[in-house]
Amino acid sequence: MGNVKSAIKDDKAHMSYLKRDVNDDQKAGGKYKDINQTADEKHISKLAGDVRADHSFISKHMNK
């Protein structure tokens, strides 16, 4: 369980970083702003899915 909880913590920290990066991209603008922002948003979605799956794993195994 410790590994799963650590993975959740790491994923949440990574999502936080990516969200800040999206905001920075918005402020800075630039030629690749939309491409970079879309890539970050897709990565955030993937990480959020990982966190949901990890929470599901914990809830299934903690109730046994």
PyRosetta script that sets phi, psi and omega in degrees:
from pyrosetta import init, pose_from_sequence

init()
pose = pose_from_sequence("MGNVKSAIKDDKAHMSYLKRDVNDDQKAGGKYKDINQTADEKHISKLAGDVRADHSFISKHMNK")
pose.set_psi(1, -32.5)
pose.set_omega(1, -179.0)
pose.set_phi(2, -60.4)
pose.set_psi(2, -38.9)
pose.set_omega(2, 179.3)
pose.set_phi(3, -65.1)
pose.set_psi(3, -39.4)
pose.set_omega(3, -179.6)
pose.set_phi(4, -66.4)
pose.set_psi(4, -43.7)
pose.set_omega(4, 179.4)
pose.set_phi(5, -64.5)
pose.set_psi(5, -37.9)
pose.set_omega(5, 176.8)
pose.set_phi(6, -65.4)
pose.set_psi(6, -39.6)
pose.set_omega(6, 178.3)
pose.set_phi(7, -63.8)
pose.set_psi(7, -41.0)
pose.set_omega(7, 178.2)
pose.set_phi(8, -62.0)
pose.set_psi(8, -46.3)
pose.set_omega(8, 179.8)
pose.set_phi(9, -60.2)
pose.set_psi(9, -45.3)
pose.set_omega(9, 179.2)
pose.set_phi(10, -63.5)
pose.set_psi(10, -43.4)
pose.set_omega(10, -179.9)
pose.set_phi(11, -63.0)
pose.set_psi(11, -41.8)
pose.set_omega(11, 179.7)
pose.set_phi(12, -65.4)
pose.set_psi(12, -39.5)
pose.set_omega(12, 177.4)
pose.set_phi(13, -64.7)
pose.set_psi(13, -40.9)
pose.set_omega(13, 179.3)
pose.set_phi(14, -64.9)
pose.set_psi(14, -41.2)
pose.set_omega(14, 178.5)
pose.set_phi(15, -62.6)
pose.set_psi(15, -40.6)
pose.set_omega(15, 178.9)
pose.set_phi(16, -61.4)
pose.set_psi(16, -44.3)
pose.set_omega(16, 177.8)
pose.set_phi(17, -60.9)
pose.set_psi(17, -45.9)
pose.set_omega(17, -178.6)
pose.set_phi(18, -64.1)
pose.set_psi(18, -37.0)
pose.set_omega(18, 178.1)
pose.set_phi(19, -63.7)
pose.set_psi(19, -41.2)
pose.set_omega(19, 176.1)
pose.set_phi(20, -63.5)
pose.set_psi(20, -38.8)
pose.set_omega(20, 179.6)
pose.set_phi(21, -64.0)
pose.set_psi(21, -39.7)
pose.set_omega(21, 177.0)
pose.set_phi(22, -61.4)
pose.set_psi(22, -45.0)
pose.set_omega(22, 179.2)
pose.set_phi(23, -62.8)
pose.set_psi(23, -41.3)
pose.set_omega(23, 177.7)
pose.set_phi(24, -63.4)
pose.set_psi(24, -41.2)
pose.set_omega(24, 177.7)
pose.set_phi(25, -60.4)
pose.set_psi(25, -39.5)
pose.set_omega(25, 179.5)
pose.set_phi(26, -63.7)
pose.set_psi(26, -42.5)
pose.set_omega(26, -178.3)
pose.set_phi(27, -70.3)
pose.set_psi(27, -41.8)
pose.set_omega(27, -174.8)
pose.set_phi(28, -77.1)
pose.set_psi(28, -31.1)
pose.set_omega(28, -177.6)
pose.set_phi(29, 69.7)
pose.set_psi(29, -140.2)
pose.set_omega(29, 177.7)
pose.set_phi(30, 100.3)
pose.set_psi(30, 170.0)
pose.set_omega(30, -174.1)
pose.set_phi(31, -61.9)
pose.set_psi(31, -38.7)
pose.set_omega(31, -173.5)
pose.set_phi(32, -105.0)
pose.set_psi(32, 16.6)
pose.set_omega(32, -176.0)
pose.set_phi(33, -53.6)
pose.set_psi(33, -51.2)
pose.set_omega(33, -176.0)
pose.set_phi(34, -66.6)
pose.set_psi(34, -39.5)
pose.set_omega(34, 179.3)
pose.set_phi(35, -64.8)
pose.set_psi(35, -46.8)
pose.set_omega(35, -179.4)
pose.set_phi(36, -65.5)
pose.set_psi(36, -41.3)
pose.set_omega(36, -179.2)
pose.set_phi(37, -64.8)
pose.set_psi(37, -43.8)
pose.set_omega(37, 179.2)
pose.set_phi(38, -62.0)
pose.set_psi(38, -42.5)
pose.set_omega(38, 178.8)
pose.set_phi(39, -62.6)
pose.set_psi(39, -43.2)
pose.set_omega(39, 178.7)
pose.set_phi(40, -63.8)
pose.set_psi(40, -42.3)
pose.set_omega(40, -179.5)
pose.set_phi(41, -64.9)
pose.set_psi(41, -38.8)
pose.set_omega(41, 176.4)
pose.set_phi(42, -64.1)
pose.set_psi(42, -40.8)
pose.set_omega(42, 179.6)
pose.set_phi(43, -65.7)
pose.set_psi(43, -40.0)
pose.set_omega(43, 176.4)
pose.set_phi(44, -60.7)
pose.set_psi(44, -43.5)
pose.set_omega(44, 179.5)
pose.set_phi(45, -61.6)
pose.set_psi(45, -42.1)
pose.set_omega(45, 178.9)
pose.set_phi(46, -63.7)
pose.set_psi(46, -44.5)
pose.set_omega(46, 179.2)
pose.set_phi(47, -64.0)
pose.set_psi(47, -39.2)
pose.set_omega(47, 178.1)
pose.set_phi(48, -62.7)
pose.set_psi(48, -38.9)
pose.set_omega(48, 175.8)
pose.set_phi(49, -64.4)
pose.set_psi(49, -38.7)
pose.set_omega(49, 176.9)
pose.set_phi(50, -63.4)
pose.set_psi(50, -42.1)
pose.set_omega(50, 179.7)
pose.set_phi(51, -63.9)
pose.set_psi(51, -43.8)
pose.set_omega(51, 178.1)
pose.set_phi(52, -60.2)
pose.set_psi(52, -43.1)
pose.set_omega(52, 179.7)
pose.set_phi(53, -65.1)
pose.set_psi(53, -39.5)
pose.set_omega(53, 178.5)
pose.set_phi(54, -65.6)
pose.set_psi(54, -41.5)
pose.set_omega(54, 176.7)
pose.set_phi(55, -62.3)
pose.set_psi(55, -39.5)
pose.set_omega(55, 178.0)
pose.set_phi(56, -63.0)
pose.set_psi(56, -42.6)
pose.set_omega(56, 178.2)
pose.set_phi(57, -59.5)
pose.set_psi(57, -46.5)
pose.set_omega(57, -179.0)
pose.set_phi(58, -63.3)
pose.set_psi(58, -46.0)
pose.set_omega(58, -177.3)
pose.set_phi(59, -64.3)
pose.set_psi(59, -35.7)
pose.set_omega(59, 178.5)
pose.set_phi(60, -68.0)
pose.set_psi(60, -39.7)
pose.set_omega(60, -174.6)
pose.set_phi(61, -89.6)
pose.set_psi(61, -17.8)
pose.set_omega(61, 177.9)
pose.set_phi(62, -80.1)
pose.set_psi(62, -23.3)
pose.set_omega(62, -177.3)
pose.set_phi(63, -86.5)
pose.set_psi(63, -1.4)
pose.set_omega(63, -178.9)
pose.set_phi(64, -90.3)
pose.dump_pdb("model.pdb")
